[in-house]
Amino acid sequence: MMASPIPARAPFAENPAASRGRKVPEAASRTRTDFARDRDRIIHSTAFRRLKEKTQVFVAHEGDHFRTRLTHSLEVAQIARSLATAMGLDPDLAETIALAHDLGHPPFGHAGEDELQVQMQGYGGFDHNVQTFRVVTKLERRYPRFDGLNLTWETLEGVIKHNGPVVDQLAKPSWSAISEFDAQYGLRLDTWASAEAQVAALADDIAYNNHDVDDGVLAGLFNLDELAEVPLIGPHVVSARADYPDCEPGILRLEAVRRMIGAMADDVIAETGRRAAAGKVGSPEDVRMLGHALVSFSRDMVEDLGALRAFLMERMYRHWKVNRTRSQARRMLAEMFQLFMAEPDVLPAEWFARAQSRDEAGRARVVCDYIGGMTDRFAIEEHRKLFHLDVWG
């Protein structure tokens, strides 16, 4: 059986040899392109390792089979690399942005993000996309010549604007870090990002919708019979059952999810090709100046995806068991934040040192960075140590 041919390089693909470089110039690697080097720096980062025990929907201690931020990021990266390869784009850049996209998420998923937004009101706010950018440009401390990872311009651009232009966000206090960085090293925040960054964004949509279906069935929140009536996933449940009538439900679930991933990927590839032809997109600059997304789902897929998300919102994200965990998580983070603000000397020594000699807003940012970097398990244990006295004897 012959292997599928590798598509020719698209004229609008990013070229690592033509990269705009890094904020702090470095000698080129002898073994890797600049984009592959960025990928390796992300994989070796502390923030990436911590994703192994950060929540997607279910808290890390609730079961070993549910997705975490790490497994989600790996799934996004795999889909992004496959899509980029099929489209003739640079797979290393797409994979790199996919691996980095969740580095700024706090513990406990969206519950943690929501609570840090509440606690940081009046102190500059909190936004997980901005926090991801701060992680890769400032908070990671691994190199003698610079803070952060000193990633290429193209990777940084993709990290902060993979969903589109962000210039309208700059007035928000939570985006001040982006404004400050952009003033020193402009990222063209009023344009679209590269096609590779847009691929990473769509790969995120493909991955989380599919694995939330998978995890929801695994958690007993809904079953295959119910999914058979839901747009997008339903036809794949029906076709998998027709093809394999004697197959056990667990394998059928995985087969249906696999087919949905394939259908969504095929839709992106077809719609992107149509938009590239209609817009006469012939260079990376054309992608940035197109005026709308180049990489996209079709209108029909967007409609079906909306129906699936509505089902997941009702049956999964707002399920009382999930709500109960979210409530517990938010209370834990709120109590720790308020304690650290009132008594910063109970912070670990390194973080207490960072908080000293700062005004209240500066101290809040240090506390936010400390809590934001925690894993679910570490946050639960830290809260226990702070609020529950261990007694021996």
Stockholm file with secondary structure:
# STOCKHOLM 1.0

chainA/1-393         MMASPIPARAPFAENPAASRGRKVPEAASRTRTDFARDRDRIIHSTAFRRLKEKTQVFVAHEGDHFRTRLTHSLEVAQIARSLATAMGLDPDLAETIALAHDLGHPPFGHAGEDELQVQMQGYGGFDHNVQTFRVVTKLERRYPRFDGLNLTWETLEGVIKHNGPVVDQLAKPSWSAISEFDAQYGLRLDTWASAEAQVAALADDIAYNNHDVDDGVLAGLFNLDELAEVPLIGPHVVSARADYPDCEPGILRLEAVRRMIGAMADDVIAETGRRAAAGKVGSPEDVRMLGHALVSFSRDMVEDLGALRAFLMERMYRHWKVNRTRSQARRMLAEMFQLFMAEPDVLPAEWFARAQSRDEAGRARVVCDYIGGMTDRFAIEEHRKLFHLDVWG
#=GR chainA/1-393 SS CCCCCCCCCCTTSCCGGGCCCBSSCCCCCSSSCHHHHHHHHHHTSHHHHHGGGSBSSSCGGGCSSSCBHHHHHHHHHHHHHHHHHHHTSCHHHHHHHHHHTTTTCCTTHHHHHHHHHHHTTTTTCCCHHHHHHHIIIIICCCCSSCSSCCCBHHHHHHHHHTTSCCGGGTTSGGGHHHHHHHHHSCCCTTSCCCHHHHHHHHHHHHHHHHHHHHHHHHTTSSCHHHHTTSTTTHHHHHHHHHHCTTSCHHHHHHHHHHHHHHHHHHHHHHHHHHHHHHTTCCSHHHHHTSSSCSSCCCHHHHHHHHHHHHHHIIIIITCHHHHHHHHHHHHHHHHHHHHHHHCGGGSCHHHHHHHTTCCHHHHHHHHHHHHHTCCHHHHHHHHHHHHSCCCCC
#=GC SS_cons         CCCCCCCCCCTTSCCGGGCCCBSSCCCCCSSSCHHHHHHHHHHTSHHHHHGGGSBSSSCGGGCSSSCBHHHHHHHHHHHHHHHHHHHTSCHHHHHHHHHHTTTTCCTTHHHHHHHHHHHTTTTTCCCHHHHHHHIIIIICCCCSSCSSCCCBHHHHHHHHHTTSCCGGGTTSGGGHHHHHHHHHSCCCTTSCCCHHHHHHHHHHHHHHHHHHHHHHHHTTSSCHHHHTTSTTTHHHHHHHHHHCTTSCHHHHHHHHHHHHHHHHHHHHHHHHHHHHHHTTCCSHHHHHTSSSCSSCCCHHHHHHHHHHHHHHIIIIITCHHHHHHHHHHHHHHHHHHHHHHHCGGGSCHHHHHHHTTCCHHHHHHHHHHHHHTCCHHHHHHHHHHHHSCCCCC
//
